[in-house]
Amino acid sequence: MQNKQSISKKILALLASKPAVSTAELISGTEVATEKYAINRSLKGLQESGLIETHHSGQQSYSRLTPDGKRKVHSLKLENESVLFDPTWDGKWRVILLDLPEDRKSERDGLRYLLKKAGFVMLKNSVWISPHPFEHLFMNIKKDLNLTTEIMIFTTDTIDSETEKEFIGLSK
């Protein structure tokens, strides 16, 4: 029998792949159809924690990720030990400007956590830099959370030598 946490992760992964998924598809897609009770408990827990929402349409129930659920999925992808990227540097710097006001502190803190997990280093309060190719992840986060003016992402092959020294000093 799988634990509730692993079932919840499978449900979140399945929901991340589509705009909405029927309850029947969630049960069959978690590959533990014999544990229907555990799946229903996981669904209820995810709903209570605000990560998914359920809608009823006629005889069928559908679930989808909430904005908090999308953030959780992105976080789980970063925490996953099997996330692979080419460790050889491609010569490009990724610079992210993050500007979320104080009233959105929890979102800002969540994004800072993700930036740190992705190997970005904070140069200034709202300026993050990394040589790692995770800009596409943050482009998706920007798009999913509708942060069109709050996040700016730059990829460049040159930065001044003083900034490069500062980055190398901060990343140690």
C-alpha positions as CSV (number, residue, x, y, z in Angstrom):
1,M,0.0,0.0,0.0
2,Q,1.4,3.4,-1.0
3,N,1.4,6.2,1.5
4,K,-0.9,9.2,1.2
5,Q,2.0,11.6,0.3
6,S,3.1,9.5,-2.7
7,I,-0.5,9.2,-3.9
8,S,-0.9,13.0,-3.5
9,K,2.2,13.6,-5.5
10,K,1.0,11.3,-8.3
11,I,-2.4,13.1,-8.3
12,L,-0.7,16.5,-8.5
13,A,1.6,15.3,-11.4
14,L,-1.4,14.0,-13.3
15,L,-3.3,17.3,-12.7
16,A,-0.3,19.3,-13.9
17,S,-0.5,17.6,-17.3
18,K,-4.0,18.7,-18.1
19,P,-6.4,21.6,-17.4
20,A,-8.8,19.3,-15.6
21,V,-9.0,15.6,-14.9
22,S,-12.1,13.5,-14.1
23,T,-12.1,11.6,-10.8
24,A,-12.3,8.3,-12.6
25,E,-9.1,9.2,-14.6
26,L,-7.4,10.3,-11.4
27,I,-8.1,6.9,-9.8
28,S,-6.9,5.0,-12.8
29,G,-4.0,7.3,-13.5
30,T,-2.4,6.9,-10.1
31,E,-1.7,3.2,-10.8
32,V,-3.2,2.1,-7.5
33,A,-6.8,1.6,-8.5
34,T,-7.2,-1.0,-5.8
35,E,-6.7,1.6,-3.2
36,K,-9.7,3.8,-4.0
37,Y,-10.2,4.8,-0.4
38,A,-6.6,6.1,-0.1
39,I,-6.9,8.0,-3.4
40,N,-10.2,9.6,-2.2
41,R,-8.5,10.6,1.1
42,S,-5.6,12.1,-0.8
43,L,-8.0,14.0,-3.0
44,K,-9.9,15.3,0.0
45,G,-6.6,16.4,1.7
46,L,-5.4,18.2,-1.4
47,Q,-8.7,20.0,-1.7
48,E,-8.7,20.9,2.0
49,S,-5.1,22.3,1.7
50,G,-6.2,24.5,-1.2
51,L,-4.0,22.7,-3.8
52,I,-6.9,21.4,-6.0
53,E,-10.5,22.3,-6.6
54,T,-13.3,20.0,-7.7
55,H,-16.2,20.8,-10.0
56,H,-19.2,18.6,-10.6
57,S,-20.6,18.4,-14.2
58,G,-23.6,16.2,-14.5
59,Q,-22.6,12.7,-13.4
60,Q,-18.9,13.4,-13.5
61,S,-16.5,15.2,-11.1
62,Y,-13.5,17.0,-12.3
63,S,-10.4,18.3,-10.4
64,R,-7.9,20.9,-11.3
65,L,-4.9,22.6,-9.7
66,T,-5.4,25.9,-8.0
67,P,-2.7,28.6,-8.2
68,D,-1.3,27.2,-4.9
69,G,-1.4,23.8,-6.4
70,K,0.6,24.9,-9.5
71,R,3.2,26.4,-7.2
72,K,3.4,23.2,-5.2
73,V,3.9,21.2,-8.5
74,H,6.8,23.5,-9.5
75,S,8.3,23.1,-6.0
76,L,8.0,19.3,-6.2
77,K,9.8,19.3,-9.5
78,L,12.7,21.2,-8.0
79,E,12.8,19.0,-5.0
80,N,12.8,15.8,-7.1
81,E,16.3,14.3,-7.0
82,S,15.9,13.1,-10.6
83,V,15.7,16.6,-12.1
84,L,18.6,16.6,-14.5
85,F,20.3,19.4,-16.3
86,D,23.6,19.6,-18.0
87,P,26.2,20.7,-15.4
88,T,28.5,22.1,-18.1
89,W,28.1,25.9,-18.4
90,D,26.8,27.1,-21.7
91,G,28.4,30.5,-21.2
92,K,25.1,32.3,-20.5
93,W,24.0,34.1,-17.4
94,R,20.3,34.0,-16.3
95,V,19.2,37.2,-14.5
96,I,15.8,37.4,-12.9
97,L,14.3,40.6,-11.6
98,L,11.6,39.9,-9.0
99,D,9.4,42.7,-7.9
100,L,6.4,41.7,-5.7
101,P,5.0,44.2,-3.2
102,E,4.8,43.6,0.5
103,D,1.1,42.6,0.4
104,R,2.2,39.6,-1.7
105,K,4.9,38.6,0.7
106,S,4.0,34.9,0.7
107,E,4.3,34.7,-3.1
108,R,7.6,36.6,-3.0
109,D,9.0,34.3,-0.4
110,G,7.9,31.2,-2.4
111,L,9.5,32.5,-5.5
112,R,12.7,33.3,-3.6
113,Y,12.7,29.7,-2.2
114,L,12.4,28.4,-5.8
115,L,15.2,30.7,-7.0
116,K,17.5,29.4,-4.3
117,K,16.6,25.8,-5.0
118,A,17.4,26.4,-8.7
119,G,20.8,27.7,-7.9
120,F,20.1,31.4,-8.3
121,V,22.0,33.8,-6.0
122,M,20.6,37.1,-4.8
123,L,22.8,40.0,-5.9
124,K,20.3,42.7,-4.6
125,N,16.9,42.4,-3.0
126,S,15.2,41.8,-6.3
127,V,18.0,40.7,-8.6
128,W,18.9,37.0,-8.9
129,I,21.6,35.5,-11.1
130,S,22.6,32.0,-12.1
131,P,24.6,30.2,-14.7
132,H,22.2,27.3,-14.6
133,P,19.6,26.8,-17.5
134,F,16.4,27.2,-15.4
135,E,15.0,30.2,-17.1
136,H,12.3,28.2,-18.8
137,L,11.0,27.0,-15.4
138,F,10.7,30.6,-14.3
139,M,9.1,31.5,-17.6
140,N,6.4,28.9,-16.9
141,I,5.9,30.1,-13.4
142,K,5.6,33.7,-14.7
143,K,3.0,32.6,-17.2
144,D,1.1,30.2,-14.8
145,L,0.9,32.8,-12.1
146,N,0.3,35.7,-14.4
147,L,3.3,37.7,-13.1
148,T,3.9,39.5,-16.4
149,T,5.3,42.7,-14.8
150,E,6.5,41.3,-11.5
151,I,9.2,39.0,-13.0
152,M,11.6,39.9,-15.7
153,I,14.0,37.3,-17.1
154,F,17.2,38.0,-19.0
155,T,19.6,35.6,-20.6
156,T,23.0,37.1,-21.5
157,D,26.4,35.9,-22.4
158,T,28.2,38.9,-20.7
159,I,28.2,40.6,-17.4
160,D,30.8,43.0,-16.0
161,S,33.7,41.5,-14.3
162,E,32.8,43.0,-10.9
163,T,29.3,41.5,-10.9
164,E,30.9,38.1,-11.9
165,K,33.3,38.3,-9.0
166,E,30.4,39.2,-6.7
167,F,28.4,36.2,-7.9
168,I,31.3,33.8,-7.5
169,G,31.8,35.2,-4.0
170,L,28.2,34.8,-3.1
171,S,27.8,31.3,-4.5
172,K,30.6,29.9,-2.4
